[in-house]
Amino acid sequence: MAVGWIDNIYNNTRAAWFLRSVDSRNNGELTNTRTNGKFTLDDGKFKQLNPSTQYRASWCGIPWYYNGQHFKAFSSSSSAQGVQFFTSELEGKNWIMYVDGATGRTIARQAAPKGSDFHCTMRVEADGVFIDIVNNNEFSGENALFMILNEAKEWAKVLNIGALLLKVATGGK
């Protein structure tokens, strides 16, 4: 088991986005790099990510799966369930799992390092939402593997899951 740490969050869109953390620890504190305003994600409620804004994150872990009770979520609305994400081990590998918060359906999974902590950047772009794994001792972005659960209920490799995550996070808009 390895912990994924989000170090930076970029909302590179002209719209507000929302992030929440439901975890017993490592929820995170975000600092707006423009205003130096800070807030924590400790209360489990969606917090607004302002348009065209970068946030530095401290102790902002991607939770390890625990009975559906530990996750982070992003959404284009503070009243929607959005996309939940967490880390989990499947088939002997570590993954960042993405789940539709409204239906519980697994949307996609992204290969993650196993055995040592890793660092990430989260980006909200006009064409998708992305968690870029920056580094650890044994892993690079070149090793990234993205899987989606396709219509045939089989896992399929894809190069870009960002657009799919964006579609679910915006309610299909």
MOUR-V8959 format. One record per residue. N is the residue number from 1. SS is DSSP state (h for helix, s for strand, l for the rest). PHI is phi in whole degrees, -180 to 180 (999 if undefined). PSI is psi in degrees with one decimal (none if undefined). Layout:
# MOUR-V8959
N;SS;PHI;PSI / N;SS;PHI;PSI
This chain:
# MOUR-V8959
1;l;999;134.7 / 2;l;-129;151.0 / 3;l;-98;132.3 / 4;s;-95;125.9 / 5;s;-109;123.5 / 6;s;-86;118.3 / 7;s;-96;-31.8 / 8;s;-142;144.6 / 9;s;-128;129.1 / 10;s;-119;122.3 / 11;s;-100;97.0 / 12;l;-94;26.5 / 13;l;-114;174.0 / 14;l;-95;10.3 / 15;l;-120;153.6 / 16;l;-72;143.3 / 17;s;-124;166.9 / 18;s;-132;142.5 / 19;s;-134;140.2 / 20;s;-138;159.1 / 21;s;-133;128.4 / 22;s;-121;100.6 / 23;l;-159;162.5 / 24;l;-89;-6.7 / 25;l;-166;170.3 / 26;l;56;37.6 / 27;l;-68;-44.7 / 28;l;113;153.2 / 29;s;-122;131.5 / 30;s;-111;137.6 / 31;s;-120;121.7 / 32;s;-68;119.8 / 33;l;-71;-17.9 / 34;l;-85;-43.1 / 35;l;-107;-12.5 / 36;l;66;9.9 / 37;l;-67;141.8 / 38;s;-124;150.4 / 39;s;-153;154.8 / 40;s;-106;162.6 / 41;l;-104;21.6 / 42;l;-68;-24.0 / 43;l;-87;-0.3 / 44;l;75;7.6 / 45;l;-101;155.6 / 46;l;-65;135.8 / 47;s;-116;141.8 / 48;s;-77;134.2 / 49;s;-104;112.1 / 50;l;-64;152.1 / 51;l;-60;147.5 / 52;l;48;48.4 / 53;s;-135;142.9 / 54;s;-105;141.0 / 55;s;-124;135.2 / 56;s;-90;136.1 / 57;s;-112;138.7 / 58;s;-120;141.1 / 59;l;39;43.9 / 60;l;-103;83.5 / 61;s;-86;149.7 / 62;s;-85;113.5 / 63;l;-61;149.4 / 64;s;-81;137.7 / 65;l;-55;134.8 / 66;l;-149;97.6 / 67;l;49;33.1 / 68;l;71;11.2 / 69;l;-105;-5.2 / 70;l;-125;120.1 / 71;s;-168;165.0 / 72;s;-113;158.4 / 73;s;-144;147.1 / 74;s;-128;149.9 / 75;s;-158;157.7 / 76;l;-85;-2.7 / 77;l;-139;141.3 / 78;l;-76;-8.4 / 79;l;-106;-2.1 / 80;l;-97;161.8 / 81;l;-75;-33.6 / 82;l;69;-154.5 / 83;s;-107;122.9 / 84;s;-92;144.0 / 85;s;-139;149.4 / 86;s;-162;169.2 / 87;s;-101;150.9 / 88;s;-159;153.3 / 89;s;-100;127.9 / 90;s;-137;139.4 / 91;l;53;34.3 / 92;l;77;7.6 / 93;s;-124;157.8 / 94;s;-96;138.1 / 95;s;-136;150.9 / 96;s;-93;119.6 / 97;s;-98;141.6 / 98;s;-119;125.8 / 99;s;-129;137.8 / 100;s;-68;115.8 / 101;l;-64;-24.8 / 102;l;-83;-32.5 / 103;l;-113;-16.4 / 104;l;79;1.7 / 105;l;-74;131.3 / 106;s;-70;126.7 / 107;s;-95;-47.6 / 108;s;-160;169.3 / 109;s;-144;151.8 / 110;s;-129;128.1 / 111;s;-60;139.4 / 112;s;-136;157.7 / 113;l;-61;150.0 / 114;l;-121;131.8 / 115;l;98;-12.7 / 116;l;-150;148.1 / 117;l;-59;153.9 / 118;s;-137;160.6 / 119;s;-118;144.6 / 120;s;-134;159.7 / 121;s;-120;131.7 / 122;s;-104;130.3 / 123;s;-128;133.3 / 124;s;-107;116.9 / 125;s;-120;166.3 / 126;l;-61;-28.9 / 127;l;-103;7.2 / 128;s;160;172.5 / 129;s;-113;131.9 / 130;s;-133;141.4 / 131;s;-115;108.3 / 132;s;-93;119.7 / 133;s;-79;119.7 / 134;s;-85;-49.7 / 135;s;-169;165.5 / 136;l;-164;-170.0 / 137;l;-74;-21.8 / 138;l;-127;10.9 / 139;l;-142;142.0 / 140;l;-137;164.5 / 141;h;-57;-24.5 / 142;h;-65;-22.6 / 143;h;-90;1.3 / 144;l;-62;137.2 / 145;l;-131;124.0 / 146;s;-112;137.2 / 147;s;-129;140.5 / 148;s;-124;150.3 / 149;s;-87;108.5 / 150;l;-86;-179.8 / 151;l;-58;-30.0 / 152;l;-83;8.4 / 153;l;62;34.0 / 154;l;-120;151.5 / 155;s;-78;132.6 / 156;s;-126;138.7 / 157;s;-75;138.2 / 158;s;-138;158.0 / 159;l;-88;-27.5 / 160;l;-140;109.2 / 161;l;-95;-6.5 / 162;h;-55;-42.9 / 163;h;-67;-37.8 / 164;h;-65;-43.1 / 165;h;-65;-39.3 / 166;h;-60;-42.8 / 167;h;-61;-44.4 / 168;h;-69;-41.7 / 169;h;-66;-24.0 / 170;l;-101;8.7 / 171;l;71;26.7 / 172;l;85;8.4 / 173;l;-76;none
